[in-house]
Amino acid sequence: IGDLADDLRRNVYLAASEPPKMAVKSVERGTDLARAFAMANSGPHGRLFYKRITGEMTTALSGEYGPEGTPKTEFVGAGYRHGGPNTDLHNSADIVVVEMSEEVQRLYDRMFW
């Protein structure tokens, strides 16, 4: 019974402390990936677009990243005349979602196994 009580106390601590760290890490990772994709995919006209990509936490457990500034239609490369759609955020999200889900699974493994 003592081991069970210790495990439950530890799980409460992990459940409260780890998710905010994971959220911050995911926003930072997504921002870094989106910037890397923007640098790799931009032409001469949008070569500095990556600098507009920022990330921030909106609550303790959620955040966002993407181009800073308004309106979105005035970003370099946003119009149809500048080539295809900008997929920097989509490509980074595809990676971040998988990495975060794996990290959540590892947290559950630490809590219950």
Helices and strands as residue ranges (DSSP letters): H 2-41, G 44-46, G 49-52, E 53-57, E 63-67, G 72-74, G 80-82, H 88-112
